[in-house]
Amino acid sequence: MNKYLIYLLGLNIVTNGIAFVPRMLIEARYDNLIASILIASVFGVLTIYIYSNAMNHFPEQSLPDILRSYTHKAFYTPYLMFLGFMWFVAGSLTLLVFVKITARFISPDTDTIYVLFFYLILVVFGALLKSMRLLYAVEFIMLMCVPLIIIILIKAYTNQSISWDSIRIVATHYNDMPSVTAISAAFYAYLGFSNIVVFNKNINTKVRKRDLLLIGTFGVGSLITTAIVPIGLQGIDWVDQLLYPWITTSDSLRIEFAFIERVIYIFVLLYIAFSTLSITVHWHVSINLVKPIMKKKLFKLKRDQVLTILFIIVTIFGNRYLNEENIFMLGEMWIMTLVPANLIGVLVILWMVSKQKKKAA
């Protein structure tokens, strides 16, 4: 499996651990959470295998290129608009969450609009890069930051205050019905692969069957950790009251011999780096999905400039009028649409493969 595909998968799996997914998983702690994660993982791994290998039939082509070759404009225009919207929402909601996190935990005296502008400068610069350069940035940040995340997870699992009884209570609900909400939230962790709708132009997206076990093991381990560590360290009864379970959990950890003793500062800075990168990838994909169906120039501006300005305006309005609960509500609603949306995506790309075979026959 191509290393950049691994980085895109890993980025999404790691980033899911702080915003919407932890709360949705924790809320299902009494609803057979483990089965929900396993069901989502099976569906996620199968989707990766089918979609990535289907895209591999169209080397060096993005999804817009494929759709324009095999479908009518009346189909691919609204479909690409829908996909572009989904990727834009993914980036914007994550951006709004991390503006609130930064204002709350890093710089409480700074107005959120200034924090937002700081992030927008980074995200816009990255989103307008060429795809291969952005992949290089993903590789660099993943290699630099993942080892520190692993150290924090080791500290969490070896913490003397962790309540294994609380974790065992979660496991005792194996007879209950799995939660649809938890399945949708867990499935989100596997969606890093879907960025190949644009990056298929730059990398080989073929996934071998032996790669699936590695992806599934890493995904299940990450999702279980996302849920059970806050439950173990905060207690099963009231952990669902926390707005940011992992940030509160990281504040209960200490690294005695490090230059920064409180883990929360390292943790928040690491996840700001991961999330800024994830937002950048989402906006980059959104721009490159919608750009091919636009006029080359609009109001004397290039297509990517028009889209970037639109993204900035909408995000500024979101920051102005949405509070944290509103953002989380919208985020959870968006996550609930991912399973049907990806099922449609798989059916569309398989349809393109069948059209290619008929054309070649």
Backbone torsions as a table, in degrees:
resi	resn	phi	psi	omega
1	MET	NA	136.3	-179.1
2	ASN	-59.2	138.1	-175.5
3	LYS	-63.4	-32.4	-179.3
4	TYR	-71.5	-30.0	173.6
5	LEU	-66.5	-37.4	175.8
6	ILE	-62.3	-43.1	-179.7
7	TYR	-64.7	-40.2	178.9
8	LEU	-65.5	-41.2	175.7
9	LEU	-63.8	-47.4	-178.6
10	GLY	-63.0	-38.6	179.9
11	LEU	-60.3	-44.5	-179.2
12	ASN	-69.1	-39.7	-180.0
13	ILE	-64.5	-42.1	-179.4
14	VAL	-70.8	-42.7	-175.4
15	THR	-66.8	-27.0	-176.5
16	ASN	-66.1	-8.7	-171.6
17	GLY	-82.3	8.2	-175.9
18	ILE	-134.5	-27.3	-173.1
19	ALA	-95.2	-98.2	-171.0
20	PHE	-85.9	-38.2	-171.0
21	VAL	-61.6	-46.4	-178.2
22	PRO	-56.5	-43.8	-179.1
23	ARG	-63.9	-41.3	-178.2
24	MET	-68.1	-36.9	177.6
25	LEU	-70.5	-43.5	-178.0
26	ILE	-64.7	-36.7	177.8
27	GLU	-62.2	-21.9	-179.5
28	ALA	-99.8	21.4	-175.1
29	ARG	-65.9	-22.7	176.7
30	TYR	-100.1	10.0	-174.1
31	ASP	-121.8	47.5	178.1
32	ASN	55.7	57.4	-177.5
33	LEU	-58.6	-41.7	-176.4
34	ILE	-62.3	-44.5	178.4
35	ALA	-63.4	-37.8	178.6
36	SER	-60.9	-43.9	178.9
37	ILE	-64.5	-42.1	-179.1
38	LEU	-66.1	-41.7	178.0
39	ILE	-62.0	-47.0	179.3
40	ALA	-62.1	-36.3	-178.7
41	SER	-68.7	-42.0	177.3
42	VAL	-61.5	-47.0	179.8
43	PHE	-64.3	-41.1	180.0
44	GLY	-64.3	-44.9	-179.1
45	VAL	-65.7	-43.1	177.9
46	LEU	-63.0	-40.8	179.1
47	THR	-63.1	-43.0	177.3
48	ILE	-58.6	-46.9	-176.5
49	TYR	-63.9	-47.3	-177.0
50	ILE	-67.6	-47.8	-173.9
51	TYR	-69.4	-45.4	-176.8
52	SER	-65.2	-40.5	179.8
53	ASN	-73.9	-28.5	173.3
54	ALA	-67.4	-43.6	177.2
55	MET	-63.4	-27.6	-179.8
56	ASN	-66.9	-14.9	174.1
57	HIS	-71.2	-14.3	-177.3
58	PHE	-123.2	68.1	-176.6
59	PRO	-60.7	140.9	176.8
60	GLU	60.0	30.8	174.6
61	GLN	-129.9	138.1	173.4
62	SER	-86.1	170.4	179.1
63	LEU	-60.0	-42.0	176.2
64	PRO	-58.5	-39.2	177.7
65	ASP	-61.1	-43.8	-177.6
66	ILE	-65.1	-47.4	-177.1
67	LEU	-64.9	-38.7	179.5
68	ARG	-68.4	-24.8	179.4
69	SER	-80.1	-28.1	-170.1
70	TYR	-123.3	-5.1	-179.9
71	THR	-132.4	167.1	-179.5
72	HIS	-82.0	154.8	179.6
73	LYS	-57.4	-33.4	-178.9
74	ALA	-64.8	-23.0	176.9
75	PHE	-92.0	-51.9	-170.3
76	TYR	-73.7	-24.7	179.9
77	THR	-65.1	-55.5	178.7
78	PRO	-66.5	-31.8	-179.3
79	TYR	-67.0	-44.5	178.6
80	LEU	-68.5	-33.2	175.3
81	MET	-62.8	-43.3	178.6
82	PHE	-62.1	-47.1	179.7
83	LEU	-63.4	-42.3	178.0
84	GLY	-60.2	-40.5	177.2
85	PHE	-62.6	-43.9	-179.4
86	MET	-61.2	-43.4	179.7
87	TRP	-69.9	-37.6	177.4
88	PHE	-62.4	-44.8	179.6
89	VAL	-61.9	-41.8	178.6
90	ALA	-57.0	-45.7	180.0
91	GLY	-70.7	-42.8	-174.6
92	SER	-68.4	-43.1	179.4
93	LEU	-63.6	-41.7	176.7
94	THR	-63.1	-40.8	178.7
95	LEU	-61.6	-45.3	-179.8
96	LEU	-63.2	-38.8	177.3
97	VAL	-61.8	-44.5	-175.9
98	PHE	-76.7	-21.8	169.4
99	VAL	-64.7	-44.8	178.9
100	LYS	-64.5	-41.4	179.8
101	ILE	-63.3	-45.0	-179.8
102	THR	-62.6	-44.6	-179.8
103	ALA	-64.9	-32.4	-176.0
104	ARG	-82.8	-42.4	-170.1
105	PHE	-106.5	-25.5	-176.3
106	ILE	-103.8	-48.0	-175.9
107	SER	-139.2	75.9	-175.0
108	PRO	-65.8	-18.8	-178.4
109	ASP	-89.7	-3.4	-177.4
110	THR	-95.9	133.4	177.4
111	ASP	-62.3	141.0	-175.9
112	THR	-62.5	-25.4	-179.3
113	ILE	-65.5	-35.2	178.3
114	TYR	-71.1	-38.5	176.2
115	VAL	-63.0	-43.1	180.0
116	LEU	-61.5	-44.6	179.7
117	PHE	-62.2	-36.9	177.3
118	PHE	-60.6	-48.0	179.1
119	TYR	-65.7	-39.5	-178.1
120	LEU	-61.6	-37.8	177.7
121	ILE	-59.1	-46.6	-179.6
122	LEU	-66.0	-46.7	-175.0
123	VAL	-67.0	-45.5	-178.4
124	VAL	-63.8	-42.5	178.0
125	PHE	-58.6	-46.1	-178.8
126	GLY	-70.1	-38.8	-176.6
127	ALA	-66.1	-26.2	-178.5
128	LEU	-91.8	0.4	175.7
129	LEU	-68.6	160.8	170.1
130	LYS	-66.3	149.8	-172.5
131	SER	-56.8	-41.7	-176.9
132	MET	-67.4	-37.7	177.9
133	ARG	-65.3	-38.2	177.6
134	LEU	-64.6	-38.8	177.1
135	LEU	-63.5	-35.9	175.9
136	TYR	-62.6	-40.2	178.7
137	ALA	-65.7	-39.9	176.7
138	VAL	-59.6	-45.6	-179.8
139	GLU	-61.3	-46.1	-176.9
140	PHE	-62.0	-48.3	-176.6
141	ILE	-69.3	-37.5	178.0
142	MET	-62.8	-45.1	-178.3
143	LEU	-67.6	-31.3	-178.9
144	MET	-78.3	-36.8	-168.5
145	CYS	-100.5	-29.7	-176.4
146	VAL	-58.8	-42.0	177.9
147	PRO	-56.5	-36.1	179.2
148	LEU	-69.5	-36.8	175.8
149	ILE	-62.8	-40.9	179.3
150	ILE	-62.2	-40.5	178.4
151	ILE	-62.1	-42.9	179.3
152	ILE	-63.6	-40.7	179.5
153	LEU	-65.8	-38.0	176.6
154	ILE	-62.9	-42.2	177.5
155	LYS	-62.5	-36.7	-179.6
156	ALA	-67.9	-46.6	-176.9
157	TYR	-70.4	-25.7	-179.1
158	THR	-98.1	4.2	-179.9
159	ASN	-67.3	132.7	-176.9
160	GLN	-68.1	-18.1	-177.9
161	SER	-86.1	-6.8	-177.4
162	ILE	-67.2	133.6	-177.8
163	SER	-96.8	101.0	178.8
164	TRP	-70.9	-22.3	175.4
165	ASP	-64.4	-41.1	177.8
166	SER	-62.6	-39.8	179.7
167	ILE	-67.7	-38.2	179.3
168	ARG	-65.9	-31.4	177.6
169	ILE	-61.3	-39.5	177.3
170	VAL	-59.5	-42.1	-178.1
171	ALA	-68.9	-24.1	-177.8
172	THR	-73.0	-10.0	-178.3
173	HIS	-92.6	30.5	-177.0
174	TYR	-68.5	-16.6	179.9
175	ASN	-87.4	-10.8	-177.4
176	ASP	-78.8	162.7	177.0
177	MET	-70.1	135.6	175.8
178	PRO	-61.8	153.4	-178.4
179	SER	-90.3	128.0	177.1
180	VAL	-63.0	-38.8	178.3
181	THR	-61.2	-45.8	-180.0
182	ALA	-66.1	-37.1	177.4
183	ILE	-62.0	-45.1	179.2
184	SER	-63.3	-42.7	-179.9
185	ALA	-64.9	-42.9	-179.7
186	ALA	-67.9	-35.8	179.2
187	PHE	-62.6	-31.8	-179.9
188	TYR	-56.4	-31.8	-178.0
189	ALA	-61.7	-26.0	-175.7
190	TYR	-92.5	3.1	-171.2
191	LEU	-84.3	3.8	174.7
192	GLY	-59.7	-29.1	-178.9
193	PHE	-63.7	-28.9	-172.9
194	SER	-66.6	-15.7	177.0
195	ASN	-65.8	-9.7	177.7
196	ILE	-67.9	-8.8	175.1
197	VAL	-58.0	-24.4	175.3
198	VAL	-110.3	-43.5	-173.5
199	PHE	-76.4	-5.1	174.9
200	ASN	-59.9	-22.2	176.3
201	LYS	-66.8	-25.2	-170.1
202	ASN	-111.1	-22.9	-174.0
203	ILE	-133.3	159.0	174.2
204	ASN	-80.9	121.8	-172.8
205	THR	-100.3	9.6	-177.8
206	LYS	-65.7	132.2	177.0
207	VAL	-116.9	124.2	179.0
208	ARG	-84.7	158.3	-178.6
209	LYS	-60.1	-35.5	-179.1
210	ARG	-69.9	-19.2	176.9
211	ASP	-74.0	-23.9	-174.0
212	LEU	-64.5	-37.3	179.8
213	LEU	-63.1	-42.6	178.5
214	LEU	-63.5	-45.1	180.0
215	ILE	-62.2	-47.1	-178.7
216	GLY	-63.9	-41.9	-179.8
217	THR	-64.0	-45.6	179.5
218	PHE	-64.1	-41.7	-179.7
219	GLY	-65.8	-46.8	179.4
220	VAL	-62.5	-45.0	179.5
221	GLY	-60.6	-42.0	179.6
222	SER	-65.4	-43.3	-177.6
223	LEU	-68.9	-42.0	177.6
224	ILE	-63.1	-41.4	177.5
225	THR	-62.4	-42.2	179.9
226	THR	-55.3	-36.3	-176.5
227	ALA	-92.0	-46.4	-167.5
228	ILE	-81.3	-26.2	179.3
229	VAL	-65.0	-48.6	174.3
230	PRO	-60.7	-37.4	178.3
231	ILE	-63.5	-43.3	-178.8
232	GLY	-68.4	-35.6	-176.0
233	LEU	-93.0	-23.0	-178.4
234	GLN	-106.7	-13.6	-178.6
235	GLY	95.9	139.5	-173.3
236	ILE	-72.3	-24.1	-172.4
237	ASP	-75.8	-37.6	-173.5
238	TRP	-122.4	7.5	-178.2
239	VAL	-62.5	-26.7	-179.6
240	ASP	-71.8	-9.6	178.2
241	GLN	-81.2	-11.4	-177.2
242	LEU	-81.2	132.5	178.6
243	LEU	-71.8	-41.1	178.7
244	TYR	-125.3	84.0	-173.3
245	PRO	-56.8	-39.3	-175.2
246	TRP	-76.7	-30.0	177.1
247	ILE	-69.3	-44.1	175.9
248	THR	-61.7	-40.5	179.3
249	THR	-64.5	-42.9	-179.3
250	SER	-64.0	-26.8	179.3
251	ASP	-73.7	-12.5	176.9
252	SER	-91.6	1.9	-179.1
253	LEU	-104.9	148.0	177.8
254	ARG	-132.1	142.9	171.1
255	ILE	-114.7	100.9	-167.7
256	GLU	-61.7	-33.4	-173.0
257	PHE	-110.1	15.9	178.9
258	ALA	-92.0	164.0	-179.7
259	PHE	-72.3	-21.7	171.7
260	ILE	-120.0	112.8	-173.4
261	GLU	-72.8	-42.8	-176.7
262	ARG	-79.6	121.2	-175.6
263	VAL	-67.1	-25.7	-175.3
264	ILE	-55.4	-38.3	-178.1
265	TYR	-67.7	-43.4	177.5
266	ILE	-64.4	-44.4	-176.1
267	PHE	-62.1	-48.9	-177.9
268	VAL	-63.9	-43.0	179.7
269	LEU	-64.2	-39.6	177.4
270	LEU	-62.4	-45.2	-177.2
271	TYR	-74.9	-24.6	171.2
272	ILE	-65.4	-41.3	177.4
273	ALA	-62.7	-48.5	179.4
274	PHE	-60.8	-45.3	-174.2
275	SER	-71.8	-36.8	175.3
276	THR	-60.3	-41.4	177.4
277	LEU	-65.4	-43.0	179.7
278	SER	-63.2	-43.1	177.8
279	ILE	-61.5	-42.2	179.3
280	THR	-60.2	-44.9	178.4
281	VAL	-62.3	-44.1	-179.9
282	HIS	-60.6	-46.0	-179.3
283	TRP	-68.9	-36.8	177.3
284	HIS	-60.3	-45.8	179.4
285	VAL	-65.0	-44.6	179.7
286	SER	-58.2	-46.8	179.5
287	ILE	-60.1	-43.4	-175.7
288	ASN	-78.5	-13.9	172.2
289	LEU	-81.6	-39.6	-174.2
290	VAL	-88.1	-31.7	-175.1
291	LYS	-54.7	-41.3	-177.3
292	PRO	-65.3	-18.7	-178.1
293	ILE	-100.6	8.2	178.5
294	MET	-102.2	161.5	170.9
295	LYS	-64.6	152.1	-175.3
296	LYS	-62.0	-33.0	177.7
297	LYS	-138.0	142.8	178.7
298	LEU	-139.7	123.8	-175.3
299	PHE	54.6	38.4	179.2
300	LYS	63.7	16.8	177.8
301	LEU	-111.6	150.6	175.4
302	LYS	-70.5	160.3	-175.2
303	ARG	-60.8	-44.8	-178.7
304	ASP	-67.4	-29.2	176.6
305	GLN	-68.9	-41.6	178.1
306	VAL	-61.4	-46.5	-179.0
307	LEU	-64.6	-40.4	-180.0
308	THR	-63.3	-44.1	178.3
309	ILE	-61.4	-43.4	178.4
310	LEU	-61.2	-44.4	179.0
311	PHE	-60.6	-43.2	-178.6
312	ILE	-63.5	-45.6	-178.2
313	ILE	-62.0	-47.7	-179.1
314	VAL	-62.0	-41.8	-178.7
315	THR	-67.1	-38.1	177.2
316	ILE	-63.5	-41.9	176.6
317	PHE	-63.6	-39.8	177.5
318	GLY	-61.7	-41.2	178.5
319	ASN	-65.7	-32.9	-176.9
320	ARG	-76.1	-37.4	-169.3
321	TYR	-111.5	-7.7	-178.9
322	LEU	-109.2	130.0	172.5
323	ASN	-91.5	-178.6	-174.7
324	GLU	-62.7	-41.1	-180.0
325	GLU	-65.0	-39.5	177.3
326	ASN	-61.6	-43.8	-179.0
327	ILE	-63.2	-43.5	179.9
328	PHE	-66.8	-37.1	178.1
329	MET	-63.5	-46.0	178.4
330	LEU	-64.9	-39.7	178.9
331	GLY	-61.8	-42.3	179.4
332	GLU	-69.3	-35.9	175.7
333	MET	-64.4	-41.5	179.3
334	TRP	-63.7	-43.2	-179.6
335	ILE	-62.5	-34.9	180.0
336	MET	-66.1	-19.7	179.0
337	THR	-86.7	-7.5	-169.4
338	LEU	-70.4	-38.7	-178.7
339	VAL	-63.1	-53.4	177.8
340	PRO	-63.0	-37.0	-179.7
341	ALA	-63.6	-40.1	179.4
342	ASN	-74.4	-30.6	174.2
343	LEU	-62.9	-43.1	175.9
344	ILE	-61.2	-42.8	179.7
345	GLY	-60.1	-41.6	178.0
346	VAL	-63.8	-44.8	-179.8
347	LEU	-62.9	-38.3	180.0
348	VAL	-65.9	-45.9	-177.2
349	ILE	-69.7	-33.3	175.1
350	LEU	-67.0	-35.0	174.8
351	TRP	-62.3	-40.8	178.1
352	MET	-65.0	-38.6	178.1
353	VAL	-63.5	-43.0	179.1
354	SER	-64.3	-38.1	177.8
355	LYS	-65.3	-38.9	178.5
356	GLN	-62.4	-43.2	-180.0
357	LYS	-65.8	-40.0	178.2
358	LYS	-65.2	-38.5	-179.7
359	LYS	-67.7	-35.0	-179.0
360	ALA	-77.5	-22.1	-175.7
361	ALA	-71.4	NA	NA
